[in-house]
Amino acid sequence: MSKKPTLDASALPPLVPDSLKRVISEPAVPSSAAEDKVIDISEGPLAFRKAHVTMNNPPQVSPEVRATIEENVRTVYNPFISSMLSQSSDKYENLSHAQRIENFLHTPAARSGRRSVQTLSASELTPLNAEKKAKLEALAASSKETTLGQAFFSLLKAFVGTGILFLPQGFKSGGIIFAPFLLSVVAILTLFAMFRLLACRELVGGSYSHIGQVAFGIWGSRMVQISIILMQFGFCCSYIIFVAQNMSEVLAYFGANMSVGALILLQTLVYIPMSWIRYISYFSISNLIADAFILYGVAYILGSSFTTFATTGVQSVQYFNPNDYSVFIGTAVFTFEGIGLVIPTQASLSKDRQEHFKPLLVWTVLGLLVFYSFFAATNYLAIGESVEPLVLSSLPRNGWTLSVQCGWSMAQLLSYPLFLFPAVKIIEDMLELPRRSSGQKIQKNVVRAVIVVVTIMIAYFGQKHLDLFVSIVGAFCCVPLSFVYPPLFYLKIVPNTTLLSKVLDYAVILIGVATFTFVTWTNIQKWQAPGAV
């Protein structure tokens, strides 16, 4: 029987960010740990031996608590730390599972005026103390409270965004018959890739980038990171153009004309200070406000279309558009992109609830497919061939429409830092900027300001071709993450699969590469075509 390896916890790097350090919920415990170092010499020489054992031996955590912590590290903290905060931390990813557990157990408590587990005396952690044991078990299990309903809304927030506003014009590009069919194919491919990614996670754990590193080493991790950066940049740039175009129309309605380009540049003054905010928790309220604006906007757009049906009837539409169908392919991928939050959402569920996550994912995607098709077809049939890339621009010019444009613009304005955050953290990791160092705040702020300026410049360049820009983002930035990497990683991690499984994996990879190449190339050609607006 092999000897169980031992770990020197003191040699492990401090990898857990301050914002995630454990805080012991013990209000009665003093803030200072000095009392633990006092030796009662009245007990004689035995007192020195007891003090030595107390101060040098690790705390005795009950098997139940340790098992819960191990499960949390495997299913929650791995993807949360490396995906939600920085998408990947090379030092953290290179640790073994056992080292991550020991690192978590030996991380000091945050600056809360309370003591960490290490500073509690042996009597406070003895299994005989049922009350203390119950408190520790409750603390360790407290992170597993996400319900399936909450997971459902998390998936909705991951999928539903500005992309839905491009679908009516996308149905014009594809045709009223071809577009729903293509949207269904994209939904099926998205589900297949998500299942492959979840299957990889079940085998190796960790975040998306960690799975890539297990499959192809550091280059696998870097591929995922670079794709995430490009995708988040693409989303941010499309939001910048979206806000500028809508606000330009609102101002024009009141007689204050301002160009889209000028409004794009003005957004720099808003986004740079917002990018300096270090913690996404500060955006929790603004995120709720943004969700409310989006819900209000979708309801109004559908209501406006039904009103148009009642007055003018169904407009003449194309069944298949042979000239612009490639534009809709990228738009469809852009709309269904949400694979980045699949792992964190599943990991936030308890183990028994994770068994129901895949059916929940299937029904969510299928439900969105039906709703997207209904929303796009309804607006295309109501507006006809005059539908604009942003459907809001095709609605009647009145106070209700202006309120939706202002509200949705505000929603995207507030969402910008949330979408920029993952890319910022990856770039800071690549530049090896320290995570928490007050002396480096200026350096970090400069880097973040430069990133914002880059997105502003890209948006300024793409302002006149928003539909093509969104399609290129979908094909060039989203396709690798959504279609190519998951089956590619699965083939590497699980080489001994059935022939049918391998055929499906290679087919999806081939479809992804073909989509990436064909859609990107054709849209660039359209962009450069004479007379393109």
Residue pairs with C-beta under 8 A, 6 or more apart in sequence:
5 98
7 98
7 99
7 102
9 58
9 102
9 103
9 105
9 106
10 106
12 95
12 99
12 102
12 103
12 106
13 91
13 103
14 107
15 81
15 89
15 91
15 92
15 95
15 103
16 81
16 103
16 104
16 107
17 81
17 85
17 435
17 436
18 110
18 111
18 436
19 85
19 110
19 279
20 77
20 80
20 81
20 85
21 107
21 108
21 109
21 110
22 104
22 107
22 109
22 110
22 116
22 117
23 109
23 110
23 112
23 114
24 109
24 112
24 114
24 115
24 116
24 117
24 139
25 135
25 139
26 114
26 115
26 135
29 114
29 115
29 120
30 115
31 113
31 114
31 115
33 115
33 119
36 54
36 55
36 119
36 121
37 51
37 55
39 47
39 48
39 51
40 47
41 47
43 50
53 122
54 121
54 122
57 122
58 105
58 106
58 118
59 117
59 118
59 120
59 122
59 125
60 122
60 125
60 126
60 127
61 69
61 105
61 117
61 125
61 136
62 127
62 133
62 136
62 137
64 133
64 137
65 133
65 136
65 137
65 140
66 105
68 137
68 140
68 141
69 101
69 104
69 105
69 140
70 101
71 351
72 140
72 143
72 144
73 97
73 100
73 101
73 104
74 97
74 205
75 205
75 347
75 351
75 354
76 143
76 144
76 347
76 348
77 100
77 104
78 100
78 205
78 206
78 207
78 210
78 347
79 201
79 206
79 207
79 343
79 344
79 347
80 344
80 347
80 348
81 89
81 92
82 88
82 89
82 92
82 93
82 206
82 207
82 209
82 210
83 207
83 208
83 209
83 340
83 343
83 344
84 344
85 425
86 425
86 426
86 428
86 429
86 435
87 207
87 208
87 209
87 224
87 225
87 228
87 422
87 425
87 426
87 429
88 207
88 209
88 210
88 213
88 221
88 224
88 225
88 426
88 429
89 429
90 218
90 221
90 429
92 100
93 206
93 209
93 210
93 213
93 221
95 103
97 205
105 117
106 118
107 116
108 116
108 118
109 115
109 116
109 117
117 125
123 129
124 132
125 132
125 136
126 132
127 133
144 349
144 350
144 351
146 348
146 349
146 350
146 353
147 353
148 349
148 353
148 356
148 357
148 360
151 345
151 346
151 348
151 349
151 353
151 357
151 360
152 360
152 364
154 341
154 345
154 348
155 338
155 341
155 342
155 345
155 360
155 361
155 364
156 364
156 368
157 291
158 338
158 340
158 341
158 342
158 345
159 335
159 336
159 337
159 338
159 364
159 365
159 368
160 294
160 368
161 235
161 294
161 415
162 238
162 239
162 242
162 408
162 412
163 331
163 334
163 335
163 336
163 337
163 470
164 298
164 335
164 372
164 375
165 242
165 301
165 390
165 391
165 392
165 408
166 331
166 334
166 335
166 389
166 390
166 391
166 467
166 470
167 331
167 335
167 372
167 375
167 376
167 379
167 391
168 375
168 376
168 379
168 380
168 383
168 387
168 391
168 394
169 380
169 387
169 388
169 389
169 390
169 391
169 467
170 179
170 327
170 328
170 331
170 332
170 335
170 376
170 467
171 179
171 180
171 317
171 328
171 376
171 377
171 380
172 317
172 318
172 321
172 324
172 380
172 385
172 387
173 179
173 321
173 324
173 325
173 327
173 328
173 331
173 467
174 182
174 320
174 321
174 324
174 325
174 327
174 328
174 329
175 317
175 318
175 319
175 320
175 321
175 325
176 317
176 318
176 319
176 377
176 380
176 381
177 319
177 320
178 319
178 320
178 321
178 325
179 328
179 332
179 373
179 376
179 377
180 373
180 377
182 325
182 328
182 329
182 332
183 332
183 335
183 336
183 369
183 372
183 373
183 376
184 369
184 373
186 329
186 332
186 333
186 336
187 336
187 365
187 366
187 368
187 369
189 482
189 483
189 508
189 511
189 512
190 336
190 338
190 339
190 365
190 482
190 483
191 361
191 362
191 365
192 487
192 504
192 508
193 339
193 482
193 483
193 485
193 486
193 487
193 508
194 339
194 342
194 361
194 486
195 358
196 486
196 487
196 489
196 490
196 505
197 208
197 211
197 339
197 342
197 343
197 485
197 486
197 489
197 490
198 342
198 343
198 346
198 357
198 358
199 490
199 494
200 211
200 214
200 215
200 486
200 489
200 490
200 493
200 494
201 211
201 343
201 346
203 493
203 494
204 210
204 211
204 214
204 493
206 214
207 343
208 224
208 228
208 339
208 340
208 343
208 481
208 485
209 221
209 224
209 225
209 228
210 221
211 220
211 224
211 489
211 493
212 220
212 221
212 222
212 223
212 224
212 485
212 489
213 220
213 221
214 220
214 489
214 493
215 488
215 489
215 492
215 493
216 223
216 489
216 492
220 489
223 480
223 485
224 481
224 485
225 426
225 430
227 477
227 480
227 481
227 485
228 340
228 422
228 423
228 426
228 481
229 423
229 426
229 427
230 476
230 477
231 337
231 340
231 473
231 477
231 478
231 481
232 419
232 420
232 422
232 423
233 423
233 454
233 455
233 458
233 477
234 472
234 473
234 476
234 477
234 478
235 419
235 473
236 416
236 419
236 420
236 423
236 455
236 459
237 455
237 458
237 459
237 462
237 469
237 473
238 459
238 466
238 469
238 470
238 473
239 412
239 413
239 415
239 416
239 419
240 264
240 267
240 271
240 416
240 455
240 456
240 459
241 260
241 264
241 459
241 462
241 463
241 466
241 469
242 390
242 408
242 409
242 412
242 466
243 263
243 267
243 409
243 412
243 413
244 260
244 261
244 263
244 264
244 267
244 459
244 463
245 260
245 390
245 393
245 463
245 466
246 390
246 392
246 393
246 405
246 406
246 408
246 409
247 258
247 263
247 405
247 406
247 409
248 258
248 259
248 260
248 263
249 393
249 405
250 402
250 405
250 406
250 409
251 257
251 258
253 397
253 402
260 463
261 460
261 463
264 456
264 459
264 460
264 463
265 456
265 460
267 413
267 456
268 452
268 453
268 456
270 413
271 416
271 417
271 420
271 452
271 455
271 456
272 448
272 449
272 452
272 453
274 416
274 417
275 417
275 420
275 424
275 448
275 449
275 451
275 452
276 445
276 448
276 449
277 283
277 417
280 417
280 418
280 421
283 414
283 417
283 418
286 414
287 414
287 415
287 418
289 410
289 411
289 414
290 410
290 411
290 412
290 414
290 415
291 411
293 407
293 408
293 410
293 411
294 408
294 411
296 404
296 407
297 392
297 404
297 407
297 408
297 411
298 375
300 400
300 401
300 404
301 375
301 379
301 391
301 392
301 395
301 404
302 375
302 378
302 379
304 382
304 395
304 396
304 400
304 401
305 378
305 379
305 381
305 382
305 383
306 378
306 382
308 382
308 383
309 381
309 382
312 382
314 381
314 382
315 380
315 381
315 382
315 383
315 384
315 385
316 384
316 385
317 380
317 381
317 384
317 385
318 385
324 526
326 471
326 518
326 519
326 522
326 523
327 467
327 468
327 471
327 523
327 526
328 471
329 471
329 474
329 475
329 515
329 518
329 519
330 470
330 471
330 472
330 473
330 474
330 475
330 519
330 520
330 523
331 467
331 470
331 471
331 474
332 474
333 474
333 475
333 478
333 479
333 482
333 483
333 515
334 470
334 471
334 473
334 474
334 478
335 372
335 474
336 365
336 368
336 482
337 474
337 478
337 481
337 482
339 481
339 482
339 486
340 422
340 481
342 361
345 357
346 354
346 357
349 357
379 387
379 391
379 394
380 387
383 391
383 394
386 394
387 394
388 394
389 466
389 467
389 470
390 466
392 401
392 404
392 405
392 408
395 401
395 404
420 451
420 452
420 455
423 451
424 447
424 448
424 451
427 447
427 451
428 435
428 444
428 447
431 447
433 440
433 443
433 444
433 447
434 440
462 468
462 469
464 533
465 527
465 532
465 533
468 523
468 526
468 527
471 519
471 523
472 519
472 520
472 523
472 524
474 519
475 515
475 516
475 519
475 520
475 523
476 516
476 520
479 512
479 515
479 516
479 519
480 512
480 516
482 512
483 508
483 509
483 511
483 512
483 515
484 508
484 509
484 512
484 513
484 516
487 504
487 505
487 506
487 508
487 509
488 505
488 509
490 505
491 497
491 502
491 505
491 506
497 505
526 532
